[in-house]
Amino acid sequence: MSTITVDIGTLIVETPDIRGGRPRIAGTGVTVQRIVGWYKLGLTPEEIADRIGHLTLAQVHAALAYYHANRDEIEAAIRAEEVEAERLKRQHYRSIEASR
C-alpha cells in the first residue's frame, strides 16, 4: 500500500485574477471566507466537506487553519464585503424608489 504525502503549504493559494486574489483552496474557486462563513454558522469541518462534495476534509481544515493563523486579515475582508453588500443594497432600493 503506497501513501501520498501532501504538503499542506500547497493547499491554500492566492491568485490575483481568481476570486479577486482572496485566499482559496488550491485547484478550486472555494475561498477561505466561504469556508469560514459556514464554520461560523455552526457547521463542522466534516459537514462543510460533505456540503461541497469535491473538497476533502484536509482542504477544509487547511482553510480553517489559514483563517485562524490570519484571523485579522480574513475578518477585515469579511467586514469589507458586508459593508459593500450593504452599500449595494441601499443603492438598489434608492433606484427602485426613484423609479416609482
ZADOZA-482814 format. One record per residue (C-alpha): residue number from 1; residue in one letter; x, y, z. Coordinates in steps of 0.2 Angstrom, whole numbers, always signed. Each point is the difference from the previous one (the first is absolute). Example, Ala and Ser with C-alpha at 12.3 -4.5 7.8 and 13.67 -1.06 7.14 Angstrom:
! ZADOZA-482814
 num residu     x     y     z
   1      a   +62   -22   +39
   2      s    +6   +17    -3
//
This chain:
! ZADOZA-482814
 num residu     x     y     z
   1      m    +0    +0    +0
   2      s    +8   +17    -5
   3      t    -4   +16    +8
   4      i    +1   +17    -7
   5      t    +6   +14   +11
   6      v    -8   +17    -3
   7      d    +9   +16    +4
   8      i   -13   +10    +9
   9      g    +9   +16    -5
  10      t    -7    -3   -17
  11      l   -18    -2    +5
  12      i    -4   +19    +1
  13      v    +4   +12   -15
  14      e    -2   +18    -4
  15      t    -1    +5   -19
  16      p    -4   +18    -5
  17      d   -11    -5   -14
  18      i   -11   -13    +9
  19      r   -12    +5   +13
  20      g    +7   +17    +1
  21      g   +16    -7    +8
  22      r    -9    -6   +15
  23      p    +8   -15    +8
  24      r    -8   -16    -7
  25      i    +2   -19    +0
  26      a   +13    -4   -13
  27      g    -8    -7   -16
  28      t   -17    +6    +5
  29      g   -10   +17    +0
  30      v    -5    -3   +18
  31      t    +7   +14   +11
  32      v    +6    -1   +18
  33      q   -14   +13    +4
  34      r   -13   -12    -7
  35      i    +6   -14   +11
  36      v    +1   +12   +15
  37      g   -18    +6    -3
  38      w    -7   -18    +1
  39      y   +11    -3   +15
  40      k    -7   +15    +9
  41      l   -17    -6    -3
  42      g    +4   -15   +10
  43      l    +4   -13   -13
  44      t   +14   -12    +4
  45      p   +15    -3   -12
  46      e    -8   -17    -5
  47      e   -17    +9    -4
  48      i    +9   +13   -10
  49      a   +10   -14   -10
  50      d   -17    -9    -3
  51      r    -9   +16    -5
  52      i   +14    +3   -13
  53      g    +2   -17    -7
  54      h   +16    +3    -9
  55      l   +10    +6   +15
  56      t    +9   -12   +12
  57      l    +0    +2   +18
  58      a   +18    +5    +0
  59      q    -4   +14   -12
  60      v   -13    +6   +12
  61      h   +12    -1   +15
  62      a   +13    +9   -10
  63      a   -12   +15    -4
  64      l    -5    +0   +19
  65      a   +19    +0    +5
  66      y    +3   +14   -12
  67      y   -14   +10    +8
  68      h    +6    -3   +17
  69      a   +18    +5    -4
  70      n    -6   +15   -10
  71      r   -16    +5   +10
  72      d    +2   +19    -1
  73      e    +2    +0   -19
  74      i   -14   -12    -3
  75      e   -12    +9   +12
  76      a    +4   +17    -8
  77      a    -4    -7   -17
  78      i   -16    -7    +6
  79      r    -5   +17    +8
  80      a    +5    +9   -17
  81      e   -11   -12   -10
  82      e   -15    +3   +13
  83      v    +2   +19    -2
  84      e    +1    -2   -19
  85      a   -16   -11    +0
  86      e    -9   +13   +11
  87      r    +5   +14   -11
  88      l    -6    -9   -16
  89      k   -16    -5    +9
  90      r    -3   +19    +5
  91      q    +4    +5   -18
  92      h   -12   -13    -7
  93      y   -15    +6   +11
  94      r    +4   +18    -4
  95      s    -1    -4   -19
  96      i   -17    -9    +3
  97      e    -7   +14   +10
  98      a    +6   +13   -13
  99      s    -9   -10   -14
 100      r   -17    +0    +9
//
